[in-house]
């Protein structure tokens, strides 16, 4: 088992928590979970699933199964690791490195299932379990990482790696293991190890608390509207959905506008009532700053402080230096430079967009200056004026199932030859989910793929991919992959119509899925998406390009009522408008990424920072303090960096975007959407996991280092 899987799971975005009103979990309220015996005959998590691909038996798993399975899994894992560490035989690759890869099977199984479901469909019972198990997992990880006998064996192999006859992948694994143990504190003295253990437990506990509070805060901050007239500008379908959402919360006769995880909210593009727009944005920005039980400010302050202390203990100037040392960027300076070099062009374009919208306001005798809550509303008007393009024109051509089948799946078939067959016999954790078996181009079974696309109160915000079963060359396990999104669920009997941003998200997450499905690596800890953060977003962002490929687009952009393809005139408008609003989109992203680095470049002796002033000073320092363009995530609801695995790493999306646009240039140079090109990309990128130094992996594919120019052109910044 990957030694990073356990702790990553404990503090990842999977740490979700909310009411679970729409879920129908199987629970056992009679017997406290922690007291139940770990009995493999009654607990389905304690033995390998007998379903195809070892898919989780969600129809048999009860909430009361998780804690006993976690406890038994940790017990088994420690026994396996202790046996490796205590081995009297000299350390070899097989009896130490490979043995570690084979360890922790039960713990891996329960971790992947639990943290997958608690992120996508939590409830009170699951929330309590995560709060109890997260610090236990941190302690468990430290028990392994800080074991001197185990590290001595790993170090002896590392020191001899050039003379042991290892193949390149084995050598890569040895080097990764050694580096991970060193980064985890294996070389510290006993006193410092004890300090580190305390810091790790506190960090995990606080990250759990942050995420728990944030999901609850986001649900609680949904905007309740009493008067239908205040929803002017929304379509009848959207108003019906708002009414249904309100009814689900026993707010009969009212309307509910739920919040998504970002600062800006989709309804702001349509609401014509300016006061209502301002109320929605205020609810979004202050969701976790209300002085109630869901306020995250104190949690953020302490997390930033203790991470800086942890970094110093491990020999780094700050947490960003620690976090980036094993990423492609290597240093905070390199990550910061990529971002700040783009700031002048992005903010200049944003100011130009502000001027265009102000002209519209003035022409309408608005009598006010553009505010952040006005941006999407007037941007939509400018888009209509400049490109004659209206979001309401587009949505009827993007029905969810059609986009998936004839867009996402179609592109994958064209590129890689894979095909998809629905499986109705595989249990899921929620009725909204669907399961597909994926077949390779030779007809062999490749993977299982789950989709869970609709927003609900029991689900964390955002979109993600993960696996229930990782590809494993040691055992022959094939991947069981899932995508989760937060698209608006239509009212009963209505089609699920997507915005083009939603379409792009679907292609993006499926790019991650392909990275997991195509993995062909012997050792699981370096398989699939187990790469650095600033590389893992590359395959997903690259896959977005196929959403607008003419052949793919024509195959899925069809009216859901008539089946007619989107008129060419409308297609041309979408193509022309691709760089529209990119000043805003780039600046809001850069603001969030630079804010992340500001928090995580504080020294260990820095005092607790008051969130509001710190954020304002950081945005001003990096010259991204445009009042009309707030960060994509403000500090108090920035789940990527506080509750998830992207602390000091939100820059990674931009770094990976350099790779994705540069690699797409290669495709254009070689004929675009062809099976030949797809096979090369699969062989050289998607199947390799982290088995090769990632910069070398990219150069092997591209023939050179990536260039930033295609990214700037694509965003309309050059």
Secondary structure, DSSP 8 states (H G I E B T S, - for coil): --HHHHHHHHTSTT------TT-------SS-GGGS---TTT-GGGS---SGGG---TTT--THHHHHHHHHHHHHHHHHHHHHHT--S---IIIIIIHHHH--HHHHHHHHHHHHHHHHS--HHHHHHHHHHHHHHHHHHHHHHT-HHHHHHHHHHHHTGGGTT--HHHHHHHHHHHHHHHHTTTTS-HHHHHHHHHHHHHHHHHHHHHHHHHHHHHHHT-EEES-GGGGTTS-HHHHHHHHHHHHHTT-TT-EEE---SSSS-GGGGT---HHHHHHHHHHHHTTT-SSSTT--HHHHHHHHHHHHHHHHHTT-SSHHHHHHTTSSS-SHHHHHHHHHHHHHHHHHHHHHHHHHHHHHHHHTT--S---GGGHHHHHHHHHHHHH---HHHHHTT-BHHHHIIIIIHHHHHHHH--EEEE-SSS--SSTT-EEEEEE-TTS-EEEEEEEEEE--TTS-SS-EEEEEE--BTTTTB--EEEEEEEE----TT---B--HHHHHHHHHHHHHHHHHHT---SSGGGSTT-S-HHHHHHHHHHHGGGGG-HHHHHHH-B-TTT--B--HHHHHHHHHGGGTTHHHHHHHHHHHHHHHHHHHT--TT-----HHHHHHHHHHHTT---TTS--SS-GGG-HHHHTSS-TTTTTHHHHHHHHHHHHHHHHHHTTSS-HHHHHHHIIIIIT-TTSS-HHHHHHHHHSS---SHHHHHHTT--
